[in-house]
Amino acid sequence: MPVNIDDLLPTAQEMQRQAAINDAEKAERYAQNLVAAEAEKRALIEKLGKSTDLSGDEKVALAATIIRRAVQNGLGEVQIYRFPGSLCTDRGLAIKKRKAGWEKTLTGIPLEIYQLWSDYLETRGYRILYQISDFPTAIAGDVSVILSWGD
């Protein structure tokens, strides 16, 4: 029984159609992944914008653990947090420009960290620095929070 070439080898036009279908399916999966990632990002930013349920003592204990671990590793400072500038009421502009009163633009967890430093750590000689750590666009991106105790 002879082999039918049409069964064995599709036409170039059929292969182009199949390739177009595959490309469309890939594009659809990519679009779905983008939508899901954006939803996760919005949920995370919303969560970060809210306060934690930790008590003052729990926050101090957490800070002490972070500091001790950094000191054991020979560090005089440590980045303790990083958050999107969009959590600031001005999207991080006051931090970027180092304006007086920049701390009043903080919300959620970034504000809690600042208050923890102000209430407990500042009087013990610790310094805190909020600085823009990346600029993906003309607007500030992420803000790094650095706690230091060295010279």
C-alpha positions as CSV (number, residue, x, y, z in Angstrom):
1,M,0.0,0.0,0.0
2,P,1.6,3.3,-1.1
3,V,2.0,6.2,1.4
4,N,-0.2,9.2,0.7
5,I,2.1,12.2,0.7
6,D,-0.8,14.5,1.9
7,D,-1.1,12.4,5.0
8,L,2.7,12.5,5.6
9,L,3.5,16.1,4.7
10,P,1.1,18.9,5.3
11,T,1.1,21.9,3.0
12,A,3.2,25.0,3.8
13,Q,-0.1,26.9,4.1
14,E,-1.3,24.4,6.7
15,M,1.9,24.7,8.7
16,Q,1.6,28.5,8.6
17,R,-1.9,28.3,9.9
18,Q,-0.8,25.9,12.7
19,A,2.1,28.2,13.6
20,A,-0.3,31.2,13.7
21,I,-2.6,29.2,16.1
22,N,0.3,28.3,18.3
23,D,1.5,32.0,18.4
24,A,-2.1,33.1,19.3
25,E,-2.2,30.5,22.1
26,K,1.1,31.6,23.5
27,A,0.0,35.3,23.3
28,E,-3.2,34.4,25.2
29,R,-1.3,32.5,27.9
30,Y,1.2,35.5,28.2
31,A,-1.7,37.9,28.5
32,Q,-3.4,35.8,31.2
33,N,-0.1,35.6,33.1
34,L,0.3,39.4,33.0
35,V,-3.2,39.9,34.3
36,A,-2.6,37.4,37.1
37,A,0.7,39.0,38.0
38,E,-0.8,42.4,38.1
39,A,-3.6,41.2,40.4
40,E,-1.0,39.7,42.7
41,K,1.0,42.9,42.7
42,R,-2.1,45.0,43.5
43,A,-3.0,42.6,46.4
44,L,0.6,42.7,47.8
45,I,0.7,46.5,47.6
46,E,-2.7,46.7,49.3
47,K,-1.4,44.4,52.0
48,L,1.8,46.4,52.5
49,G,-0.2,49.6,52.8
50,K,-2.0,48.2,55.8
51,S,-0.6,47.9,59.3
52,T,0.7,44.6,60.7
53,D,-0.9,42.9,63.7
54,L,2.4,42.8,65.6
55,S,2.6,44.2,69.1
56,G,5.3,46.8,70.0
57,D,7.3,44.1,71.8
58,E,7.1,41.7,68.8
59,K,8.3,44.5,66.5
60,V,11.3,45.3,68.8
61,A,12.1,41.5,69.0
62,L,12.1,41.2,65.2
63,A,14.3,44.3,64.9
64,A,16.7,42.9,67.5
65,T,16.9,39.6,65.6
66,I,17.7,41.4,62.3
67,I,20.3,43.6,63.9
68,R,22.0,40.7,65.7
69,R,22.1,38.6,62.5
70,A,23.7,41.5,60.6
71,V,26.3,42.2,63.3
72,Q,27.2,38.5,63.3
73,N,27.8,38.8,59.6
74,G,30.1,41.8,60.2
75,L,27.7,44.5,59.0
76,G,27.2,48.0,60.3
77,E,23.9,48.4,58.4
78,V,21.2,46.3,56.9
79,Q,18.4,46.9,54.4
80,I,15.4,46.0,56.5
81,Y,12.6,46.6,54.0
82,R,11.9,47.5,50.4
83,F,8.6,48.7,49.1
84,P,7.0,50.4,46.1
85,G,7.1,54.2,46.1
86,S,3.4,54.1,45.4
87,L,2.8,53.3,49.1
88,C,3.8,56.9,49.9
89,T,1.1,59.5,49.6
90,D,3.2,61.4,47.1
91,R,4.6,58.2,45.3
92,G,8.0,58.7,46.9
93,L,8.7,62.2,45.6
94,A,9.6,63.7,49.1
95,I,12.0,60.8,49.7
96,K,13.5,61.3,46.3
97,K,14.0,65.0,46.9
98,R,14.9,64.5,50.6
99,K,12.3,67.1,51.6
100,A,11.8,67.9,55.2
101,G,8.7,66.0,56.5
102,W,9.1,63.1,54.0
103,E,8.1,60.7,56.8
104,K,4.6,62.1,56.8
105,T,4.1,60.6,53.3
106,L,4.6,57.0,54.6
107,T,1.7,54.6,55.0
108,G,1.2,51.0,56.2
109,I,4.2,48.9,57.0
110,P,6.8,51.6,55.9
111,L,5.2,54.0,58.4
112,E,5.3,51.3,61.2
113,I,9.0,50.8,60.6
114,Y,9.6,54.5,60.9
115,Q,7.6,54.7,64.1
116,L,9.4,51.7,65.5
117,W,12.7,53.4,64.8
118,S,11.4,56.7,66.2
119,D,10.0,55.2,69.4
120,Y,12.7,52.6,70.3
121,L,15.8,52.7,68.1
122,E,16.6,56.3,67.5
123,T,17.3,56.9,71.2
124,R,19.6,53.9,71.2
125,G,21.8,55.5,68.5
126,Y,20.4,53.7,65.4
127,R,20.0,55.6,62.2
128,I,17.4,55.0,59.5
129,L,17.5,55.9,55.8
130,Y,14.7,55.8,53.3
131,Q,16.1,56.1,49.8
132,I,14.9,55.5,46.3
133,S,16.6,52.3,45.1
134,D,15.5,52.2,41.5
135,F,14.0,54.5,38.9
136,P,12.1,52.3,36.3
137,T,10.5,55.4,34.9
138,A,10.8,59.2,35.6
139,I,8.8,58.5,38.7
140,A,10.5,56.9,41.7
141,G,10.3,53.1,41.9
142,D,11.1,51.1,45.0
143,V,12.2,52.6,48.3
144,S,14.8,50.9,50.4
145,V,14.8,51.2,54.2
146,I,18.3,50.9,55.7
147,L,19.0,50.7,59.4
148,S,22.5,51.5,60.5
149,W,24.5,51.5,63.7
150,G,28.1,51.8,62.5
151,D,30.2,54.8,61.8
